Amino acid sequence: MAWIVISVVAAAFQTLRFMLQKMLAGGTLSAGGATLARFLYSAPFVVTAAGAYIWLSGQGVPQLGPVFLPYALLGALAQVLATWCVVALFAERNFAVGITFKKTEVVQTALVGFIVLGDRVSTGGMVAILLGLVGVLILSDRKGQDGAGQHRFINKSAGLGLLSGAFFAVSAVMYRGATLQVGSDDPLMRALVALALVTLSQALGLTGWLLWREPGQMGRVLASWRTSVWMGLSGLGGSLGWFTAFTLMNAAYVFAVGQVEVIFSIAASVLFFKERITRREAAGIALISASVLSLVLLL
């Protein structure tokens, strides 16, 4: 199952990219600036990779289906909003928990995929996905700041996490739809063509937005190139992995396997950011990890 390996590699690249994004958003850039840096420094690599592959493969530029552009642009917008939410979430909780909140995208992707593309999830697959959801709910159960010890599933962290998950779900389904509109039997060709258009539109759109709303951030984004260029490369690796996996498998299954990102994020949280994982958080993370393992064994 090549798509499983590709999904795990994509999750590793994405963890690295979020680590770099957290460092930038922690002082150098605003949430909007860190989000732009992710796309701005990925776009040149993605467009170059797509052009090189089209030329070297000798396949020529593939034809695009009639709804390729709407799928690609809607997915691009949803991913930008999702990424913005995740960067804002990092200010609320630690790195590992922030990444895990984002994983509500799996259940939401299953629903959006069924509604938009008719993608179905097996009963066993849904049980594994729901097991992961339980883990996410445990993570969102947070004591109030007043120390009263009340269980509060409704808080800013949970809201940002759920919102980012919803946007990522929409983007994943739109991207799967876009890749299926590329007239090629080569999964890598379909992924690169869709990714090039998406990333370029995101970089241009966000640049315009920040010039209008946060003009001072543009200079900081450009000045952060020493870190941001690595974020761009890791973003290319992650996005190319996701897009390729989407051409091969239901987006909900791809994101479910991609929850191994939680394990990678634990290592990053402890080793790089020197953050502590509480027992409650560890229990939630363990459930999500069990969900991923169950899904891999079922498929």
Secondary structure, DSSP 8 states (H G I E B T S, - for coil): -HHHHHHHHHHHHHHHHHHHHHHIIIIIS-HHHHHHHHHHTTHHHHHHHHHHHHHHH---S--B-TTHHHHHHHHHHHHHHHHHHHHHHTTTS-HHHHHHHHTTHHHHHHHHHHHHH-----HHHHHHHHHHHHHHHHHH-B--TTS----BS-SHHHHHHHHHHHHHHHHHHHHHHHHTTBS-S-HHHHHHHHHHHHHHHHHHHHHHHHHHH-HHHHHHHHHTHHHHHHHHHHHHHHHHHHHHHHHHS-HHHHHHHGGGHHHHHHHHHHHTS-----HHHHHHHHHHHHHHHHHHHH-
